[in-house]
Amino acid sequence: MPSVERLAPSYNVHPVFDEPPSDTVLWRYMDLSRFLALLERRALYMSAVSRFSDPFEGTMTHALRAQVEARGKNHAREWASWRIATYVNCWNQDIEESVALWSMYSTSHGGVAIRSSVGAIKSALDPNGGSRGNELYIGRVRYVDFDTVTMPEDNTLWPVVHKRLPYRFEQEIRVVMWARTLVWYAQGEAESAGREWPDVLRKLVPPGFDVAIEPNALVQAVVVAPDAPDWLLELVRALAARYGLAASVERSRLDAPPALLDG
């Protein structure tokens, strides 16, 4: 079985993905352990879309499912299997911080957000990546009504760039990778064992893996969560210095005092 613990995929443009301009400002909110992992492992963690808490992640709309099933049971099984090998790293597109996303991703001990951009993500990727055949894409999420909308049937990646309307506040930009090497390996194993490759694939896929990046190319600023204690701000600054991160470490702008009049 090939190693999927750490990969260096090639960046690609793909017609399914609506890629924003390179200077588009992006945010990623995380707890302190995830920030430390990014610095220590020099990697972005990609999560299997099939393991997200929202059961609709990477799934078809009702209309698309009917189209796929009309082409036969085997065709439908293969469509479902592509979802298993799809991995995502999520970002928020916004000029400023988001109160809602701080609430979702900060813990009682605080958290951090890193500010980056579409161009910075692409610059941070390993320039020698792609040797293992995996492909990485960047694109906007489309928020739709799954009961009424129809997705194209020409590519199995369409579901990963669609989410339900209640999530539209996230303004999400996704870094997506389809783990081609896992599919190839599953197909080879299935052929030699006389089995169906989707069944083999389901037993191979990990919950996630690292994509190698250069932190100084990726991180343009680090922001500490609102109401974070002074010790957390100092700890994050110390971690940034220890790992040679050049980006500034700032308090959240939500902590700025209002202009109140006395009396």
Buried (B, 14 or more C-beta within 10 A) or exposed (E): EEEBEEBBBBBBEBEBBEBBEEEBBBBBBBBBEBBBBBBEBBBBBBBBBBEBEEEBBBBBBEBBBEBBEEEEEEBBBBBBBBBBBBBBBBBBBBEEBBEEBBEEBBEEEBBBBBBBBBBBBBBBBBEEBBEBBBBBBBBBBBBBEBEEBEBEBEEBBBBBBBBBEEBEEBBBBBBBBBBBBBBBBBBEBBEEEEEBBBBBBBEBBEEBBBBBBBBBBBBBEBBBBBEBEEEBBEBBBEBBEEBEBEBEBBBBEBEEEEEEEEE
